[in-house]
């Protein structure tokens, strides 16, 4: 049956939903990939019955949240937990994030899934922090992740960005943390398009100067850095950076605009992946990487290149609201029973934006059963007063 979807120009356009799923996407295999290390940053499922407010404590549906992580692991993907995609600093407070880390790490041990977890400073008020406060906050979160048995991802800190006076402060704080880390960590450089409070990270708004400081941190502690996650949405800058990394330090792309070419790589190397877009793309992304494992780069690109339009749509400016589209698609795909988010963030994208996300995802065959997805889309349109 035809759906009438609202466009950005205020008009309705006819769309014929897919009637059959793509069954090849739903054959699960939990075996590890051989050519790339791939993490999906995973969203959290809110408790829709919680009596809370957008600025109140986060209320999480733990059963549905952990079930989604099992879904990702079942396809062989690693889970990057308590990251930006899980709404850190945008609805997910540190006490709830700590509980999420503990629960997900326990689930990973039980299922044999790979997990890495975000370490930040979001228990601080950025404008009131000192460098000593930043170090202490990082140490508290690092202890939680290491005690859970997960790998640590040192996330960019709003408090450090607000407090640091220049590159030397970044060198001191990160050097201190890397000396303390029990195992090699992943360093995360999140650009201001994802979080405006991170403008000037690594001590400069000049990205060339910031890159030099970032590399200086790594060069001083190469044995404590498993890899770097780069989320700057600049493919050439990521390529240039990965070519300057010390031997043995990986580059995990966080570029949700250019991931196929960066993962495929070139004659001088490639990026692994730690991506928010692999939350909705999980089964398709896993299939593509398994094709790449056979050495078939063209086949890998043929599967993954068509997904870029959807990813660029979800991550369009203001990029930090991409989580709304990610959770929306999880609801349409049947991974959760509702379209509610912690912090009330389901309101952060417009109906035309969500309609286009549905259309693109349906065209890619991302829904295990297109009919319930269509019905949910039709219900959402009716809620907005659209006679679909």
C-alpha positions in Angstrom: 0.0 0.0 0.0 1.2 3.5 -0.8 2.5 5.7 2.0 2.4 9.5 1.6 5.6 10.8 3.2 6.1 14.5 4.0 9.1 16.2 2.4 11.2 19.1 3.5 9.2 21.4 1.2 6.0 20.6 3.0 4.4 18.5 0.3 3.5 14.8 0.5 5.1 12.3 -1.9 3.9 8.8 -2.7 6.2 5.9 -1.6 5.6 2.2 -2.2 7.2 0.3 0.7 9.1 -2.9 0.2 7.0 -6.0 0.7 9.7 -8.7 1.2 12.8 -8.6 3.5 16.3 -9.4 2.3 16.8 -12.8 4.0 20.6 -12.9 3.5 21.0 -10.1 6.0 19.5 -12.0 8.8 21.7 -15.1 8.8 23.7 -14.6 11.9 27.3 -15.6 12.5 29.1 -14.6 15.7 32.5 -15.5 14.4 35.1 -12.7 14.3 36.1 -11.0 11.1 39.6 -11.7 9.8 40.5 -8.6 7.9 39.2 -5.7 10.1 38.2 -5.1 13.7 34.7 -3.6 13.7 32.8 -2.1 16.5 29.3 -0.7 16.4 28.6 2.1 18.9 25.2 1.1 20.3 22.2 3.1 21.4 20.3 2.7 24.7 16.6 1.9 24.9 14.7 4.2 27.2 12.1 3.0 29.7 8.9 4.5 28.1 6.9 4.2 31.4 9.4 6.1 33.5 8.0 9.2 35.2 10.9 11.5 34.4 11.8 14.7 32.5 14.3 15.6 29.8 16.7 16.9 32.5 16.0 14.2 35.0 17.8 10.9 35.6 18.0 8.6 32.6 15.6 5.6 32.8 16.8 2.7 30.7 14.9 -0.5 29.6 17.7 -2.8 30.5 16.2 -6.0 28.9 15.7 -4.3 25.5 19.1 -2.5 25.7 21.0 -5.7 26.3 19.0 -7.6 23.7 20.1 -5.1 21.1 23.7 -5.7 22.1 23.2 -9.5 21.7 21.8 -8.7 18.2 25.0 -6.9 17.2 27.2 -9.7 18.7 25.2 -12.3 16.9 26.4 -10.8 13.6 30.1 -10.8 14.7 30.3 -7.1 15.5 32.0 -5.7 18.6 30.0 -3.3 20.8 31.4 0.1 21.6 29.5 0.8 24.8 28.5 4.1 26.6 29.7 6.2 23.7 28.2 9.2 21.9 25.6 7.0 20.3 24.4 6.0 23.8 23.7 9.7 24.4 26.6 10.3 26.8 26.2 13.9 27.8 22.9 14.1 25.9 20.5 12.3 28.3 22.6 9.5 29.7 24.1 10.6 33.0 27.3 9.0 34.4 25.6 6.8 37.2 23.4 5.2 34.5 26.4 4.9 32.1 28.4 3.1 34.8 25.5 0.7 35.3 25.3 0.3 31.5 29.0 -0.6 31.3 28.8 -3.1 34.1 25.7 -4.8 32.6 26.9 -4.9 29.0 30.4 -6.1 30.0 28.8 -9.0 32.0 26.6 -9.8 29.0 29.7 -9.7 26.7 31.4 -12.3 29.0 28.4 -14.5 29.0 28.0 -14.5 25.2 31.6 -14.2 24.1 31.1 -10.8 22.5 33.8 -8.2 22.1 33.2 -4.9 24.0 35.0 -1.6 24.6 33.6 1.1 26.8 33.7 4.9 26.9 35.7 6.6 29.6 35.0 10.3 30.1 34.5 13.0 32.6 30.8 13.7 32.4 30.3 13.5 36.1 31.8 17.0 36.1 30.3 20.4 35.3 32.7 21.5 32.5 32.9 25.2 33.5 33.7 24.4 37.2 36.5 21.8 36.7 40.2 22.0 37.3 42.8 19.8 35.7 43.0 17.8 38.9 39.2 17.3 38.7 39.5 16.2 35.1 42.2 13.6 36.0 40.2 12.3 38.9 37.0 12.0 36.9 38.8 10.1 34.1 40.4 7.8 36.7 37.1 7.0 38.3 35.5 6.0 35.0 38.7 4.1 33.9 38.5 2.1 37.1 34.8 1.2 36.4 35.6 0.0 32.8 38.7 -1.9 33.8 37.0 -3.6 36.7 34.2 -4.7 34.3 36.8 -6.5 32.1 36.1 -4.3 29.0 38.6 -2.4 26.9 38.7 1.3 27.6 38.0 4.1 25.1 39.3 7.4 26.4 36.7 9.8 25.1 37.1 13.5 24.5 36.2 15.6 27.6 34.1 18.7 27.6 35.6 19.6 31.0 39.2 19.3 29.7 38.3 21.3 26.6 36.9 24.1 28.9 39.8 23.9 31.4 43.0 23.3 29.4 45.1 26.3 28.6 46.9 24.7 25.7 48.5 21.5 24.3 50.7 20.9 27.3 47.6 20.3 29.5 46.4 17.6 27.1 49.8 16.0 27.1 49.9 16.0 30.9 46.3 14.6 31.4 46.5 11.9 28.7 50.0 10.9 29.7 48.9 10.5 33.2 46.0 8.3 32.2 48.0 6.2 29.7 50.6 5.4 32.4 47.8 4.2 34.7 45.9 2.1 32.1 46.3 -1.6 32.7 45.8 -2.5 29.0 46.1 -0.6 25.7 43.2 1.8 25.2 41.5 3.4 22.2 41.9 7.2 22.0 38.8 9.0 20.7 39.0 12.4 18.9 35.4 13.6 18.5 35.0 16.7 16.4 32.8 19.7 17.3 30.2 18.8 14.7 29.3 15.9 17.1 29.7 18.1 20.2 30.3 21.9 19.9 31.8 21.9 23.4 34.8 20.1 22.0 35.9 22.9 19.7 39.7 23.4 20.0 40.4 20.0 21.4 44.0 19.0 21.7 44.8 22.6 22.4 44.0 24.3 19.1 41.2 25.0 16.6 43.9 24.6 13.9 43.4 20.9 13.0 47.0 20.5 11.8 48.3 21.8 15.2 45.8 19.6 17.1 46.9 16.6 15.1 50.5 17.2 16.0 49.6 17.2 19.7 47.4 14.1 19.3 50.3 12.3 17.7 52.7 13.4 20.4 50.5 11.8 23.0 50.5 8.5 21.1 54.3 8.6 20.3 55.0 9.0 24.0 53.0 5.9 25.0 52.7 3.6 21.9 52.5 0.5 24.1 49.4 1.8 25.8 47.5 2.8 22.7 45.6 0.0 20.8 44.3 2.5 18.3 42.6 5.8 17.7 39.0 6.6 16.7 38.7 9.6 14.5 35.3 11.3 14.1 36.1 14.5 12.1 34.1 13.7 8.9 37.1 14.4 6.8 38.3 11.4 4.9 41.6 12.8 3.7 42.6 14.1 7.1 41.9 10.6 8.5 44.0 9.0 5.8 46.9 11.4 6.4 46.7 10.8 10.2 46.6 7.0 10.0 49.8 7.1 7.8 51.6 8.9 10.6 50.6 6.5 13.3 53.4 4.4 15.0 53.6 0.8 13.8 51.0 -1.3 15.6 48.6 1.5 16.5 45.3 1.1 14.6 43.0 3.7 13.1 39.3 3.1 13.8 37.3 5.2 11.5 34.4 7.1 13.1 33.6 8.9 9.8 30.0 8.3 9.2 30.2 10.1 5.8 33.1 8.2 4.2 33.4 4.8 6.0 33.3 2.5 2.9 36.4 4.0 1.3 38.2 4.3 4.6 37.6 0.7 5.6 38.5 -0.6 2.2 41.8 1.4 2.3 44.5 1.8 -0.2 48.0 0.5 -1.0 49.3 2.3 2.2 46.8 1.0 4.7 43.2 1.0 5.8 41.0 1.9 8.8 39.2 -0.5 11.1 35.8 0.7 12.3 34.0 2.1 15.3 30.9 3.6 13.9 27.5 4.8 15.1 26.0 4.1 11.7 26.7 0.4 12.2 24.0 0.4 14.9 21.2 0.5 12.2 23.4 -1.1 9.5 24.6 -4.0 11.7 23.6 -7.1 9.6 24.4 -5.4 6.3 27.7 -4.1 7.6 28.7 -7.5 8.9 27.9 -9.1 5.6 30.0 -6.5 3.8 33.0 -7.1 6.0 32.8 -10.8 5.6 33.0 -10.2 1.8 36.0 -8.0 2.4 37.5 -10.9 4.4 37.7 -12.9 1.2 39.7 -10.2 -0.5 36.7 -8.9 -2.6 37.0 -5.2 -2.1 34.7 -4.4 -5.0 32.0 -6.7 -3.5 32.5 -4.9 -0.1 32.0 -1.5 -1.7 29.0 -2.7 -3.7 27.2 -3.7 -0.5 28.3 -0.7 1.7 28.4 2.2 -0.7 24.6 2.4 -1.2 24.2 2.9 2.6 26.1 6.2 2.6 23.1 8.2 1.5 21.2 7.0 4.6 24.2 7.7 6.9 24.7 11.2 5.6 21.1 11.9 6.1 21.1 10.6 9.7 24.3 12.5 10.5 23.4 15.8 8.7 23.8 19.0 10.7 23.2 19.4 13.5 25.2 16.1 13.6 24.8 15.6 17.3 21.2 14.7 16.8 21.9 11.6 14.7 21.0 9.5 17.7 17.3 10.3 17.0 17.4 8.6 13.6 19.3 5.7 14.9 16.7 4.9 17.6 13.9 5.6 15.2 15.2 2.9 12.8 15.7 0.5 15.7 12.0 1.0 16.6 10.9 0.4 13.0 13.1 -2.7 12.8 11.4 -4.2 15.8 14.4 -4.0 18.2 12.2 -2.0 20.7 8.5 -1.5 21.2 8.5 2.3 21.2 10.1 5.5 19.9 11.1 7.1 23.1 14.6 8.3 24.1 16.3 9.3 27.3 16.3 13.1 27.6 13.2 13.3 25.3 15.6 13.3 22.3 13.0 11.7 20.1 11.8 15.3 19.4 15.2 16.4 18.0 14.4 15.6 14.4 11.5 16.7 12.2 8.9 14.4 10.7 10.2 15.0 7.1 13.7 13.9 8.3 12.3 10.8 9.9 10.2 10.0 6.8 13.2 10.2 4.6 15.2 8.0 7.0 12.4 5.4 6.7 12.3 5.6 2.9 16.1 5.1 2.6 16.3 2.3 5.2 13.4 0.5 3.6 15.0 0.8 0.2 18.2 -0.9 1.6 16.2 -3.7 3.0 17.2 -3.0 6.6 14.0 -4.1 8.2 13.7 -7.8 9.0 10.0 -7.6 8.3 9.0 -4.6 6.2 5.3 -4.8 7.1 5.5 -4.0 10.8 7.9 -1.2 9.9 5.4 0.2 7.5 2.7 0.0 10.1 4.8 1.8 12.6 5.6 4.5 10.1 1.9 4.9 9.3 1.1 5.2 13.0 3.8 8.0 13.4 2.4 9.8 10.4 -1.1 9.6 11.9 0.2 11.0 15.2 1.4 14.0 13.3 -1.9 14.4 11.5 -0.8 13.0 8.2 -3.4 10.8 6.5 -1.0 8.3 5.0 
